[in-house]
Amino acid sequence: MNKQELNKMLPHGYRQKIADKLGVHRNTVRNCLSGKIDSPDMEIAVLEVIAELKDKRNDLINRIQS
């Protein structure tokens, strides 16, 4: 999965949440996801946020279906 695909998976406002988590400006997150800078720590943070969102979504769907 490339950085542009990761960027598309993030809902509005989540770049700021990642920036807050890492203590950087949201433009730094944007630049990382656009490929202007390379930051393994930031990529890991993005993947963690996407995984959390996916888990939360699945949990809510399961609660509704049961």
N, C-alpha and C positions, 0 to 999 in steps of 0.2 A: 504494500500500500504506500503510495507516495504522499508527499506533504500536501499537495493540492486536494487529494481525496480526504485527508484528515481534516483539512480546513473546512471542506463542505459538510462534514459530519457534525461540526460544532454549532449548536444553536446560538442565536443572537445573545451576546453578553458573556459568553463563556471564555472568550479570549481575555477579557478583563479578569475573570475568576482565576484563570491560569496565571496571568501576570501577578495578581495579588499573592497567589500561592508561592510563586518563585521570587517575589520581591523585585520585579522588573516592570517596565512600562509596557502597556498593551501593544504599542507599536513594535516592540522587540519581539513579541509573540507573532504578530503579523508578519514581520520580516523573516522570522524563522519558517513560518508556514508557507511563505512565498518563495523560499529558497535563497534569499539574500544572505542569510547567515546560517551557520550550522551549529546547533546546540543539542547534543544528545540528552541532556537533562530536561530541556524543554519538550523534546519529542516524547520522552517518557511521561512527563506530566500531562501532555495532550492525550496520550494513549490511556492513561489512568482515568482521566475525566470522561473520555468516551466510553470506557468499560463501565464506570460507575453509572453513567446515564443509561446504558443498555441494560444493566442489571436492575436499575430502578424501574425502568419501563416494563421489563419482563415480570417483575414482582407485582406491579400494579395490574397488569393484564391477568396474572394468575389469581389475584384477589377478586377481580371482577368475575372471572369465570367460575370460581368456587362458591 
